[in-house]
Amino acid sequence: MTLSILWFCIIGLLFAIFVFLEGFDFGVGMATRLIAHDQEERIAIQSSIGPHWDGNETWLVTAGGAMFASLPLWYASLFSAYYYLLMLVLTALIIRGVSFEFTKHATTKAGKNFWLWLFFCGSFFAPFLLVMMLTSMIQGIPLNANGDAIGLGFFDVVNWLSLVGGVAGVLLSLVHGLNFIRLRMSGDLPDRARNMNKILYPILFAGEVVFALLVIFQTDFFTKKFVSSLIITLLIVLFSVLGYYGVLKDRAGWSFVGSGLSLSAVIVLIFNGMFPRVMISTTGGNDILIKNAANSQYTLTVMTIVACILVPIVLIYFIWSYTLFTKKINPKDNTVKY
């Protein structure tokens, strides 16, 4: 039981790392159409995440693999219930991924523009659909005694909370990506990113209030875990305030950390509210609990040993890779500024 709870927490941590890292990738992709004035600047913005995006995406793959191996019933129930939505998320990620190579190899301006538009679309729809799925899941879906979704309707997936959650995921990612651009770009782009965030942060605060109210009234998070849910919700707002302060005072590092932690705290709120469940059922008594979804004790033990060995190595590699790409990109001469 202890190891199964540990792996539930590890999966939550993997998702939190994913949204922190991949969140700014999504935001950068959306920024190519919101602050760039020409194709040259769009390509420069795209190149700012070129060394990182595929590595950042592996955290999602790792989270899915860890879920499959440690809590297989959760994996089976979640992926079967949201099969079509997850296929759309995967499509958006594929479109976003291939756009890097096809933009680079396109021989005409129109061709490059086409792939840059797909880069924007994939960056927009991936966080929207992924967060929409998560905020649909925490409201509960109809499950039978075997953990299978039964009679899952359109409005079980698409409703006020899931739509607001999807929009919040997009907005948080965009703000995070603009803060990353302030760190990685030179010229006029950082100022444009900062000016746009001066507009977006007040909208974000209003959206967080609406999101919190919907979580209160459409989930059982605050009835079952009032104190912890309240603290995490306040932390989401506090981290956003930190990001906004960094925008107003032109502290790009503070803004980046604040917006990234806001995204990660949303995942913490979701996992805290679900515990000790992994799937919430709207049909009485059919919630899937961690202890029921877990793999064998032997499997969890082996996985824990392997994770203790490999995770530090992966983290060291990620830190090292990010230290190699700290120079600012100049969009006008396609060089880095030393």
C-alpha positions as CSV (number, residue, x, y, z in Angstrom):
1,M,0.0,0.0,0.0
2,T,2.8,2.4,0.9
3,L,4.5,1.9,-2.5
4,S,1.3,2.3,-4.4
5,I,0.8,5.7,-2.7
6,L,4.4,6.6,-3.5
7,W,3.8,5.9,-7.2
8,F,0.6,7.9,-7.2
9,C,2.7,10.8,-5.9
10,I,5.5,10.1,-8.4
11,I,3.0,10.2,-11.3
12,G,1.7,13.5,-9.9
13,L,5.2,14.8,-9.7
14,L,5.9,13.7,-13.3
15,F,2.8,15.6,-14.5
16,A,3.8,18.6,-12.5
17,I,7.2,18.7,-14.1
18,F,5.7,18.1,-17.5
19,V,3.4,21.2,-17.3
20,F,6.2,23.3,-15.9
21,L,8.5,22.5,-18.8
22,E,6.1,21.8,-21.6
23,G,3.9,24.6,-20.5
24,F,6.4,27.3,-21.7
25,D,6.8,25.3,-25.0
26,F,3.1,25.6,-25.6
27,G,3.1,29.3,-24.7
28,V,6.1,30.0,-27.0
29,G,4.2,28.3,-29.8
30,M,1.1,30.5,-29.2
31,A,3.3,33.6,-29.0
32,T,4.5,33.1,-32.6
33,R,1.2,34.6,-33.7
34,L,0.6,37.0,-30.9
35,I,3.9,39.0,-30.6
36,A,5.9,38.2,-33.7
37,H,5.7,40.8,-36.5
38,D,7.1,38.7,-39.3
39,Q,8.2,35.2,-40.3
40,E,11.8,35.8,-39.3
41,E,10.7,36.6,-35.7
42,R,8.3,33.6,-35.7
43,I,11.1,31.2,-36.7
44,A,13.4,32.8,-34.1
45,I,10.8,32.3,-31.4
46,Q,10.3,28.7,-32.5
47,S,14.1,28.1,-32.3
48,S,14.2,29.2,-28.7
49,I,12.6,25.9,-27.6
50,G,14.3,23.8,-30.3
51,P,16.8,22.2,-28.0
52,H,14.2,21.5,-25.3
53,W,10.7,20.7,-26.5
54,D,11.2,17.0,-27.3
55,G,13.0,16.4,-23.9
56,N,10.2,18.2,-22.1
57,E,7.6,16.0,-23.8
58,T,9.2,12.9,-22.4
59,W,7.9,13.7,-19.0
60,L,4.4,13.1,-20.2
61,V,5.4,9.8,-21.8
62,T,7.2,8.8,-18.6
63,A,4.1,9.7,-16.5
64,G,1.9,7.6,-18.8
65,G,4.4,4.7,-18.6
66,A,4.6,4.9,-14.8
67,M,0.8,4.9,-14.6
68,F,0.6,1.8,-16.9
69,A,3.2,-0.1,-14.9
70,S,2.3,0.9,-11.3
71,L,-1.5,1.6,-11.4
72,P,-2.7,-0.3,-14.5
73,L,-6.4,-0.2,-13.6
74,W,-6.2,3.6,-13.5
75,Y,-4.4,3.6,-16.9
76,A,-7.0,1.3,-18.5
77,S,-10.0,3.2,-17.1
78,L,-8.7,6.7,-17.9
79,F,-7.5,5.9,-21.5
80,S,-10.6,4.0,-22.4
81,A,-12.9,6.6,-21.1
82,Y,-11.1,9.5,-22.8
83,Y,-9.8,7.7,-25.8
84,Y,-11.1,10.2,-28.4
85,L,-10.0,13.2,-26.4
86,L,-6.5,11.7,-25.9
87,M,-6.2,11.0,-29.6
88,L,-6.9,14.6,-30.3
89,V,-4.2,15.6,-27.7
90,L,-1.8,13.2,-29.4
91,T,-2.6,14.7,-32.8
92,A,-2.0,18.2,-31.6
93,L,1.4,17.1,-30.1
94,I,2.3,15.4,-33.4
95,I,1.4,18.4,-35.5
96,R,3.4,20.6,-33.1
97,G,6.4,18.3,-33.2
98,V,6.7,17.8,-37.0
99,S,6.2,21.5,-37.6
100,F,9.8,22.1,-36.3
101,E,11.4,20.0,-39.1
102,F,9.0,20.9,-41.8
103,T,9.4,24.7,-41.1
104,K,13.1,24.3,-41.3
105,H,13.0,22.3,-44.6
106,A,10.2,24.2,-46.4
107,T,11.6,25.9,-49.4
108,T,9.0,28.7,-49.9
109,K,7.8,31.4,-47.7
110,A,4.2,30.1,-48.0
111,G,5.4,26.6,-47.0
112,K,7.1,27.9,-43.9
113,N,4.1,30.0,-43.0
114,F,1.8,26.9,-43.3
115,W,3.9,24.9,-40.8
116,L,4.3,27.9,-38.5
117,W,0.5,28.1,-38.4
118,L,0.3,24.4,-37.5
119,F,2.9,25.0,-34.8
120,F,0.6,27.6,-33.3
121,C,-2.5,25.4,-33.6
122,G,-0.8,22.3,-32.0
123,S,0.6,24.5,-29.2
124,F,-2.9,25.9,-28.5
125,F,-5.0,22.7,-28.7
126,A,-2.7,20.4,-26.8
127,P,-2.9,22.2,-23.4
128,F,-6.6,23.1,-24.0
129,L,-7.6,19.5,-24.6
130,L,-5.3,18.0,-21.9
131,V,-6.5,20.3,-19.1
132,M,-10.1,19.9,-20.3
133,M,-9.7,16.1,-19.8
134,L,-8.2,16.5,-16.3
135,T,-10.9,18.9,-15.2
136,S,-13.6,16.6,-16.6
137,M,-12.1,13.7,-14.8
138,I,-12.2,15.3,-11.3
139,Q,-15.9,15.9,-11.6
140,G,-16.4,12.2,-11.9
141,I,-17.7,10.0,-14.7
142,P,-20.1,7.0,-14.8
143,L,-18.1,3.8,-14.0
144,N,-19.3,0.3,-13.4
145,A,-17.9,-2.1,-10.8
146,N,-15.1,-3.1,-13.2
147,G,-13.9,0.5,-13.7
148,D,-15.3,0.8,-17.2
149,A,-16.9,4.0,-18.3
150,I,-20.6,3.4,-19.0
151,G,-22.8,5.9,-20.8
152,L,-20.1,8.7,-20.8
153,G,-21.9,11.6,-22.4
154,F,-20.8,14.7,-24.3
155,F,-21.6,16.9,-21.3
156,D,-19.6,14.7,-19.0
157,V,-16.6,15.8,-20.9
158,V,-17.6,19.2,-22.2
159,N,-19.0,21.4,-19.4
160,W,-18.4,24.7,-17.6
161,L,-15.6,23.4,-15.5
162,S,-13.8,21.5,-18.2
163,L,-14.1,24.4,-20.7
164,V,-12.9,27.0,-18.1
165,G,-10.1,24.5,-17.1
166,G,-9.0,24.2,-20.8
167,V,-9.0,28.0,-21.2
168,A,-7.0,28.4,-18.0
169,G,-4.5,25.8,-19.2
170,V,-4.0,27.8,-22.4
171,L,-3.8,31.1,-20.6
172,L,-1.3,29.8,-18.0
173,S,0.8,28.3,-20.7
174,L,0.8,31.5,-22.8
175,V,1.8,33.6,-19.8
176,H,4.6,31.0,-19.0
177,G,5.8,31.0,-22.6
178,L,5.9,34.8,-22.8
179,N,8.0,34.8,-19.6
180,F,10.4,32.3,-21.2
181,I,10.7,34.5,-24.3
182,R,11.8,37.3,-22.0
183,L,14.6,35.1,-20.8
184,R,15.7,33.7,-24.1
185,M,15.2,36.4,-26.7
186,S,16.9,39.8,-27.4
187,G,15.7,42.8,-29.3
188,D,12.1,44.0,-29.1
189,L,10.5,40.6,-28.4
190,P,11.1,40.6,-24.7
191,D,9.4,44.0,-24.3
192,R,6.4,42.9,-26.4
193,A,6.1,39.7,-24.3
194,R,6.3,41.7,-21.1
195,N,3.6,44.2,-22.4
196,M,1.3,41.4,-23.3
197,N,1.7,39.8,-19.9
198,K,0.7,43.1,-18.3
199,I,-2.6,42.6,-20.0
200,L,-2.9,38.9,-19.5
201,Y,-2.2,38.7,-15.8
202,P,-5.3,40.6,-14.7
203,I,-7.4,38.3,-17.0
204,L,-5.6,35.3,-15.4
205,F,-6.5,36.4,-11.9
206,A,-10.2,36.7,-12.9
207,G,-10.1,33.3,-14.5
208,E,-8.5,31.7,-11.4
209,V,-11.4,33.0,-9.3
210,V,-13.9,31.5,-11.7
211,F,-12.0,28.3,-11.8
212,A,-11.8,28.1,-8.0
213,L,-15.6,28.7,-7.7
214,L,-16.3,25.9,-10.2
215,V,-14.0,23.5,-8.4
216,I,-15.8,24.3,-5.1
217,F,-19.3,23.7,-6.5
218,Q,-18.7,21.0,-9.1
219,T,-16.2,18.8,-7.4
220,D,-16.0,17.3,-3.8
221,F,-12.4,18.7,-3.3
222,F,-13.5,21.3,-0.8
223,T,-16.0,19.2,1.0
224,K,-13.6,16.3,1.5
225,K,-10.3,18.2,1.8
226,F,-11.1,21.8,2.6
227,V,-7.9,22.9,4.3
228,S,-5.4,21.3,1.8
229,S,-7.5,22.3,-1.3
230,L,-7.8,25.9,0.1
231,I,-4.0,26.1,0.7
232,I,-3.1,24.8,-2.8
233,T,-5.6,27.2,-4.4
234,L,-4.1,30.1,-2.6
235,L,-0.7,29.0,-3.7
236,I,-1.8,29.0,-7.3
237,V,-2.8,32.6,-6.9
238,L,0.3,33.5,-4.9
239,F,2.6,32.1,-7.6
240,S,0.6,34.0,-10.2
241,V,1.1,37.2,-8.1
242,L,4.8,36.5,-8.0
243,G,4.8,36.2,-11.8
244,Y,2.9,39.4,-12.2
245,Y,5.3,41.2,-9.8
246,G,8.2,40.0,-11.9
247,V,6.4,41.5,-15.0
248,L,5.8,44.8,-13.3
249,K,9.4,45.0,-11.9
250,D,10.9,43.5,-15.1
251,R,12.3,40.5,-13.3
252,A,12.0,37.8,-16.0
253,G,13.4,35.0,-13.7
254,W,10.8,35.7,-11.0
255,S,8.0,35.8,-13.6
256,F,9.1,32.5,-15.2
257,V,9.3,30.7,-11.8
258,G,6.0,32.1,-10.7
259,S,4.1,31.1,-13.9
260,G,5.7,27.7,-13.9
261,L,4.8,27.0,-10.3
262,S,1.2,28.1,-10.9
263,L,0.9,25.5,-13.6
264,S,2.5,22.8,-11.4
265,A,0.2,23.7,-8.5
266,V,-2.9,23.0,-10.6
267,I,-1.7,19.5,-11.0
268,V,-1.0,19.3,-7.2
269,L,-4.6,20.5,-6.6
270,I,-6.0,17.8,-8.8
271,F,-4.0,14.9,-7.3
272,N,-4.6,16.1,-3.8
273,G,-8.3,16.2,-4.4
274,M,-8.5,12.8,-6.0
275,F,-6.5,11.0,-3.3
276,P,-7.0,8.1,-2.3
277,R,-9.0,7.7,-5.5
278,V,-7.6,7.6,-9.0
279,M,-10.9,7.7,-10.8
280,I,-14.0,9.3,-9.4
281,S,-17.3,7.7,-10.2
282,T,-20.7,9.4,-10.4
283,T,-22.4,6.0,-9.9
284,G,-22.3,5.2,-6.2
285,G,-19.5,3.1,-4.7
286,N,-17.6,2.6,-8.0
287,D,-14.6,4.9,-7.3
288,I,-11.3,3.3,-8.2
289,L,-8.9,3.6,-5.3
290,I,-5.2,3.6,-5.4
291,K,-5.0,0.3,-3.5
292,N,-7.3,-1.4,-6.0
293,A,-5.6,0.0,-9.1
294,A,-2.1,-0.9,-8.0
295,N,0.2,-3.6,-9.5
296,S,1.8,-6.3,-7.4
297,Q,4.1,-5.4,-4.5
298,Y,7.1,-7.1,-6.3
299,T,6.6,-5.0,-9.5
300,L,6.3,-1.8,-7.4
301,T,9.4,-2.7,-5.5
302,V,11.5,-3.3,-8.7
303,M,10.1,0.0,-10.2
304,T,11.0,2.0,-7.1
305,I,14.6,0.7,-7.2
306,V,15.0,1.4,-10.9
307,A,13.5,4.9,-10.4
308,C,15.9,5.7,-7.5
309,I,18.8,4.9,-9.9
310,L,17.6,6.5,-13.1
311,V,15.7,9.6,-12.0
312,P,18.7,11.4,-10.6
313,I,20.6,10.7,-13.8
314,V,17.8,12.1,-15.9
315,L,17.6,15.2,-13.7
316,I,21.3,15.8,-14.0
317,Y,21.1,15.5,-17.7
318,F,18.2,18.0,-18.0
319,I,19.9,20.5,-15.8
320,W,23.1,20.2,-17.9
321,S,21.2,20.5,-21.2
322,Y,19.5,23.7,-20.0
323,T,22.8,25.2,-19.0
324,L,24.2,24.8,-22.5
325,F,21.5,27.0,-24.0
326,T,21.4,30.1,-21.9
327,K,22.5,32.7,-24.6
328,K,19.8,35.0,-25.9
329,I,18.6,34.6,-29.5
330,N,18.7,37.6,-31.8
331,P,15.9,37.3,-34.3
332,K,17.4,39.8,-36.7
333,D,20.7,38.2,-37.4
334,N,19.9,34.6,-36.4
335,T,22.7,34.6,-33.8
336,V,23.0,34.4,-30.1
337,K,23.9,37.4,-28.0
338,Y,26.9,36.8,-25.7
